[in-house]
């Protein structure tokens, strides 16, 4: 039988298939492992962190209500709170028990455009009837835009030692479209809510460090040609490196947070002030529904203070310590760059009325050595993971390298183990075997490893 290692390094016999082996670290199996604040936050910032946590968990309600500070839901939406998608700040799951999409998995809608990046030209156009995102819920009196059912086609990968791993390809059946069919050129792409760890630290990585890792023309001939995605910051009104989102399409935690408020919950924010949310001009009932925009809150549903406190909360979630850091790594993919030094000067600031305020404590990020195991660059991941949501200057095969820190605690936090942008992978080994393109060589190497070597690899990743 294969063995893996306890924290005290004593061998434990196991007959489980490799894809099901989980780490055993009882001292850190804590449901709140992703919910602790940075230890360096000041007392005042910790109070703001707690307020931000409350807003992150807030259930928004239909307008008008007696509590104007919490109304404005929808009218069309996917979830009623941030935490309902990011349960205990962990990653979401793709579907419910009936096979329908879970609220943590949304479908993005886009019509590709080759327009250059600027303040006025988006990198993709929304569907003319349904907007940029398909909303599967609605306030009373309105119909959801659609329901989505997921089925999977399975195929088997045989490893060099004849162990088999079953991979599954998702198929999305969009049912009950309320406005008729999608535009024939509309691309549909799933997006699973990721874990929210160390986001403020990722924002504090100097651009120069990311530029140094980029090699879009593979000048060194190693087969890895990652490139920095440069996007337009609506806050700063200038080009910035994209760091967040599956396609590195958001330049800051603040802008990512505002996009989620607007598209996922239907809440107006400073950058997206329309109280009707993602409703299009053709959705008349939605456009005419009451909104929560009110003069006392800057004619918004989530004004700048709400956005800033929520952003502060998700920016300052502490990264769990690595468990068994001395365990060996038998394979390190170049894309998952281990560490960086942070600097407060790298922080993107966010506009709040007439001032600019950093949402991450400078003490927290200044001159820290962090170990996120990512380069935040876009890489060609092959046809198997090709996306149907291409944007200007981004191939449908390109994805941002996902950070690996804290990944071994997913099951402890919210009880699921779904990986990749759509949750198709049910284990780390499945996720690795989906890698192609620039990662094809690393993936093929994993197939040739002995069972013991694969256990070492998976256990190392679980320890991060």
N, C-alpha and C positions, 0 to 999 in steps of 0.2 A: 504493500500500500504506500501511497505518497505520504509525505510528511510536510507539515508546515510548522512554524515556530511560535511558541508563546512569548510573552514579554520577557519571561525568565530564560528564554532560549531552550527550554526543554522540548524535545520532539513530541508531536501529537499525531498519532496515526489517523489517517483520514481516507475514507473510500468515496468521498464526494467527488463529483465531476469538478474539474478545475474551475469552470466558470461559476460554480456555486460556493467555492471556498471563500470564507469571510474572515477578516482579522479578529483576533480575540484580545481585546484590551479593555477589561471591565472597568478600569479606572477612568476611561474617557468615553464610555458608551452613554452619553448624556444627550437627551433630546434637545437641550438648549445649547449644544456645542457650537452652533453657528450664531448664537444670539447675544454673546457677551460683548460689552463695549471695549474699545481699546483701553489698556491699562494706563495710558499716559494722558487720557482726557482730563482736563481740569474739572473742578467741581461744577462750575457753571455749565461747561460743555456736557457733563454727564446729565445734568438736569434737562438740557436741550435734547440730548440723546433719548431720554425717557419720554419726553413729549413727542419726539419724532417717531418713537416706537408705537405710541398710542395712535398717532395719525396713520402709521403704516397698517395698523390693525383695524382702523375705523371702517365700519360698514356704512357706506353712503346710501342715502334714501332718496325717494322720488320727490321732486319739487312740485308744488310748494309744500313746506313742512313748517312746524313750529320751531324747529331748530335749523335756522338758515345756514349755520356754519357747516352743516353736514348734509345738505340737500343738493340736488343737481345730478343724481345718478342718471346715466344714459343720455337721452332716451333709449339708445341701443348700447349694449355693453356685453362684455364677456365675463366680468367678475365684479363683485361689489366692494372689494377691498384689495389692497396690495398683498396682504398676507394669505388670502385665499388661493393665490397662485403660487406664492413663495412661502409655503407652510413652514413656520419656524426658520425662515430664511433659506430653506433648502430648495433643491430642484423639484420641479413638478412631475406629474405623471401624465402620460399621453391620453388615456381614455378611462371612462368610468366602467362600472360593472356591466353595463348594457352595450358596451362597444362603441359608445359615442365619445366624441372628444371631451376630455376633461377641461375645465375652465383654465387650467394651467397651460394648455396647448391651444394656440390661436393660429388662424390661417391668414397670412398676409396676401394681399391682392395687388398686382402691379402690371402695368403695361410698360415694357422696357423703352427707354429713350436714350439717344446718344448725346443729349445736350450736355454741355460742359458744366462742371460744378460751379455754382455761384449762389448769391443770395436769393435770386428770383427764379432759378430753374431747378426743380427737383431732379433727383437721380433716377426716378421712376414715376410714372403717372398712375393715379388710382383708377380702379374700375369706375366707369362713369355712373353706374347705378348703385354700387355698394361701397364705394370709397376704398380706403387703403387697407381695410381689415374687415373680415367677415365676423359680425357680431351674432352670437348664438343665444342671446337673451335680450329682453326688452321690458320696459316698465309697463304697468297695467294699461290696457287700451291700445297697445302697439304689438305688432308681431315681430318676433326675432327674424333676422335676415335669412337664416337657414339653420338646419341641423346637419351635423357631419358625423358619419359613421365610419369607423376604421376597421378594415380587415387586413390580414397579413398573409403574404406569400412566403413560404419558407424554403430555404435551401441549406444543404449540409456542406460544411467544410471539413475535410479530413486532414488531420495533422500528420506530421511525419511518423509519429509513433502510433498511428491509427486511431487515436482519440478523435471523436467527432464533435463538432460544435454547430448548432443550428442557428443560422441567421434568418432574420425576417425582414421583408420589404413591405412597408405600409402602403395601403391603397385607401384613398379618401373618397367616400361617396357623399357628395353634397346633395342634401335632400330639402325639399320644401322651400325653395328660393322664393322669397316674398315679392321680389320685383321682376321676376322673370329670369331668363338665363344671364350668365355673366357675359361680358364682352368677349368675342371670339379670340381676341389677342391677350386676354388677361391670364397672367400666370398665377398659380396658387401655390403657396409654400407654407408648410407648418413651422411653428416656432415654439419650442418648449421653454417654460420659465426656468432659468438657471439658478444655481445657488448664488447667494449674495455674500461673498467673502472678500475682504481686503480691497474693496473697490477704490477707496481713497488712496491706498498705497499704489495701486496700478496707475492712478491718475498722477502720482508723484514721480513716476519714472521719467527721467529726462528724455526728451525727444532724441537727443544725440545718441543715447544708448540704443534706441530702437533703430535709428538710421544706420548705426554701426552693424547691426545684425541683418539688415535688409540686403538682399542680393538678387534683385529681380532678373538679372541676366545670367545668373549662376556663373559668375566669373571664376569662382574657385573650383568649379567642375564637380562638386559633391552631390549634385542632383537636387539640392535644396535651393529654391529661389524665392524665398519669402519677400513680400514687399509691404511697405507701409501704406495703409489706405488714408488718403488725405481727403477730409470732408469739410463741409462748410459749417462753421459754428454760428448759429443764429443768435447766440448770446453775445459773442465777441465780434460778430460781423467780420470774420476773417477765416482763412483756411487753417485747419488744425489736424493733427493726427487722430484718426479714429481709433478708439481704444475699447469700446464697449459694444455689446451686441454680437450676434453670431457672425455678422459680416463686418465687424469693426466699423459700424456706420454712425456711432455716436461719439462725439469728442469729449464728453464729460458726463459724470454721474448725474449732474443737474439736468442736462438735456435728455438723457435716457429716462430719468424719472418723470419729467414733464410729458414725454411721449407716451409713457405707460399710463399715466393718469388720463390722458386724453383718449387714447385709442382703446385701452382695455376696460376702463371704468366709465368713460364718457364724461369726464370732468374737465371743465375749462381751466386753463392755466395761463400764466403770463405770455408764454410763447405761442399758445394755441387758444385764443380767447372765445371761440365760438361755443356757446352753451349747448348747441345741438350736437356737439361731438363730431363723430365721423359720418354723420348723416349727409347725403348728397342732395343736390337741388331737386332731384326726382322723388325724394322721399318726403312728400308734403306733410304727412301726419307727424313724422318725426320733427320736421322743421318747425311745425306749429305747436309742438308740445311745450309746456312751461319749462323754464330753465331755472337753475339756482343762481344765475348771475345777479348779484345785488350790489347797489351803490356802496354799502358799508364795507364790502369786501373787494373794492376796486373793480366792480362789475365783472367779477369772476366767481367761480365755484371753489377753486383752490387758489387762493391768492398767494403772493410771494412768501409770506411767513409759513404757510402750510408746505409749500414746495421746498423751502429752505430747510425746515426742520426735518421733513421726510428725507431729503437728500443728505443731511448731516447724519441721520440715523444709519442709512444704508452705506454711507461712506466710511463709517467708523466701526463697523462690525469686525471684531477681532478675528484673526486667523488662528485656528487651533494649532497647538504645537505638534510637530512631527512626532509620531510614535516610532520607537525603535530606529532612530536615524542611522544606526550603524549597520542595519541590514543591507545586503549588497544589491546593487542595481546591475542586472546582467545586460540591459540594453537601454540606452538613452537616445531618444529621437532628438535630432538637432532642433526641431521646431519648439520643443518644450525646454527652452533655455532656463537653466535652474534659477539663477539669482540676478538681482540688480541692486544698485545703491540708489536710494531715493533722495530727492531734494525738494524742499518746500517751494523753491522757485519754479518748479515744473507744474505746480498746481494750476488748473484752470479755474478762474474765478467766475462767479455767476452774478448777473445783474439783479439787484433788489432795489427797485425804484431808481434812485440816483446814485447808489453806492455799489461797490463790488465787494463781496464777502466770500472768503474761502470757506468751504463746508468741511474741510479736514484740518484738524489741529496741526499747526506747523511743527510743534514739538513731537507729534505723533509720527510725522513722516520725514523729518529732516535727518539726512545722513544715516538712514537705517539700511541695513542689509536685509533684503527680503528674498524669499524663495518661492516664487509663484509657479515656476515651471511653465513658462509661456514666453513667447517673444512678441505677442500682440500683433503679429504680422498676418497678412493673408497668404495662404498656401493653396496650391492646387491639390485637392484631395481625391481626385479621380472621378470617373463617371458614376461609380456606385453611389456616391453621395451628392451627385450633381443636383443643384437646387433649381426650382422653378420660379425663383424670385431674383433674377439678375438685376443689377443696378448699373447705372452708367459707370463704365470703366472697371466693373467687377464681373469676372466670369462666373457662370453658375457652378463651376467646380471649385471656386475659391472660398475658403473659410478662415476666420481668425483662429489661431491656436488657442484652445481653451485652457485657462489656468488649471493646474492639477492640485494646488494646495487644498487640504481639507477634504479631498475627494473620498477618502476611506471612511468618513463618518456619515455618509449619505443615509445609509440604512438606519443608523442609530437616531438620526434627526427626524426623519419623517417616514421611515419604513419602506422606501422604494429605492430601486437601483436601476434607473432608466438613464441612458446616456445618449449623446449626440443631439443634434439640433431638433430631432423629432421624437426622441425617446425610443427609437427602434431597438437599440442595444439594451439587453437586460443584464449585462455584466461587463466588466472592464475588458475581458477577453473578446467578447463580441464586438465591443467598440473598436478595439485594435484591429480586428479582422475586417472591419469595414474600411479601413484606411487604404487609400490608393494614391495614384499620382505621385507627388513628391515623397509620400510615405510608403510607397509600394515596397521598396527594398526592406525597410524596417518591418513591415507587416509580413513579408515573406520569410524574414529571419525568424520571426516568432513561430511561424508554422514549422520550421525545422528544429526548434529547440526541443530538448527532452522535457518530459513532464516536470521533473525537478526544477529545471531552469525556468519553465513557465511559471511555476509556483513562486519561485524567487522574484520574478518580474512582477507578478500580480501583487504579491505581498509588499514589495517595495512601493508600488503605486498606492496601495491601500494605506501605507504608513505616512504618506505625505500630508 
